[in-house]
Amino acid sequence: MKTKISSLAMIALILASFRLMPVRTISGKVTSVDDGSALPGVNVVVKGTAHSTVTDAQGHYLISAPDQSGVLIFSFLGFQPKEVKIGKTDRIDVVMSPRAKILSE
């Protein structure tokens, strides 16, 4: 019986420590370098985690990040992927460049 109580106490302690981890909400807008237009549908992922989102029709996103040492990865079809360190800011606007690709006949 004591081992069950000890196990439950250990599990509760572990779960409580995860709750105490700082989680921040990062927001921003993703635009194109060509004309500054918003890019809807850009994938935004916190590198090495399952935290992800997609930009809305106006290019805005909102994502939860576990800490300030993380990196956001922005990817969109036809554009070069971009990695941005989170740092201490809660707003990260990104300008993406088209991927230069020469098509052959």
VMD Tcl script that draws the C-alpha trace (Angstrom):
set ca {
  {0.00 0.00 0.00}
  {2.85 2.37 0.81}
  {4.40 1.80 -2.61}
  {1.13 2.77 -4.32}
  {0.94 5.99 -2.31}
  {4.61 6.72 -3.02}
  {4.08 6.08 -6.74}
  {1.03 8.34 -6.85}
  {2.88 11.07 -4.97}
  {5.81 10.84 -7.41}
  {3.47 11.05 -10.42}
  {1.70 14.06 -8.93}
  {5.04 15.77 -8.32}
  {6.16 15.16 -11.91}
  {2.89 16.48 -13.33}
  {3.09 19.56 -11.10}
  {6.62 20.30 -12.31}
  {5.43 20.22 -15.95}
  {2.72 22.71 -15.05}
  {5.31 25.07 -13.62}
  {7.34 25.18 -16.84}
  {7.01 28.65 -18.35}
  {4.81 28.66 -21.44}
  {4.46 31.82 -23.49}
  {2.23 32.77 -26.36}
  {4.06 34.10 -29.40}
  {2.19 35.96 -32.13}
  {3.12 37.69 -35.35}
  {2.53 38.11 -39.05}
  {4.17 36.39 -42.02}
  {4.56 38.34 -45.26}
  {6.26 37.98 -48.64}
  {9.48 39.88 -49.36}
  {8.28 40.54 -52.94}
  {5.30 42.77 -52.24}
  {4.70 42.64 -48.49}
  {1.47 40.69 -48.92}
  {0.29 38.39 -46.15}
  {1.00 34.68 -46.55}
  {-1.93 32.50 -45.43}
  {-1.29 28.83 -44.68}
  {2.35 29.11 -43.53}
  {3.31 26.28 -41.15}
  {4.79 27.52 -37.86}
  {6.45 24.93 -35.59}
  {8.42 25.17 -32.35}
  {11.53 23.20 -33.28}
  {11.80 19.84 -31.52}
  {8.24 19.92 -30.15}
  {4.71 19.11 -31.21}
  {3.67 22.77 -30.90}
  {2.52 23.98 -34.31}
  {0.01 26.22 -36.04}
  {-0.83 27.72 -39.45}
  {-1.18 31.39 -40.38}
  {-4.70 32.70 -41.03}
  {-5.97 34.51 -44.15}
  {-4.22 37.74 -43.06}
  {-0.91 35.97 -42.33}
  {-1.29 36.13 -38.53}
  {-0.37 33.28 -36.20}
  {-0.51 32.50 -32.49}
  {1.54 29.68 -30.94}
  {2.49 28.46 -27.46}
  {6.22 28.13 -26.88}
  {7.70 26.31 -23.87}
  {10.58 28.72 -23.24}
  {12.63 31.59 -24.66}
  {15.48 29.38 -25.85}
  {13.30 27.79 -28.53}
  {13.30 28.30 -32.27}
  {10.31 28.83 -34.57}
  {10.42 27.24 -38.01}
  {8.34 28.85 -40.76}
  {7.71 26.84 -43.94}
  {5.52 27.43 -46.97}
  {5.39 25.81 -50.40}
  {7.43 27.83 -52.90}
  {9.26 29.79 -50.19}
  {12.55 29.22 -48.39}
  {12.03 27.91 -44.85}
  {13.08 30.29 -42.10}
  {14.21 29.65 -38.52}
  {13.90 32.40 -35.90}
  {15.07 32.29 -32.27}
  {12.27 33.15 -29.87}
  {14.28 35.13 -27.32}
  {12.43 37.39 -24.88}
  {9.91 38.89 -27.31}
  {6.26 37.84 -27.57}
  {5.85 39.11 -31.15}
  {7.82 37.82 -34.12}
  {7.01 39.10 -37.62}
  {8.64 37.19 -40.46}
  {9.32 38.09 -44.09}
  {9.73 35.06 -46.34}
  {11.59 34.89 -49.65}
  {10.47 32.85 -52.65}
  {12.54 29.81 -53.42}
  {14.58 30.43 -56.57}
  {14.06 27.45 -58.84}
  {14.93 27.23 -62.49}
  {12.67 24.93 -64.44}
  {14.04 23.03 -67.39}
  {12.11 22.11 -70.50}
}
mol new
graphics top color blue
foreach p $ca { graphics top sphere $p radius 0.5 }
foreach p [lrange $ca 0 end-1] q [lrange $ca 1 end] { graphics top cylinder $p $q radius 0.2 }
display resetview
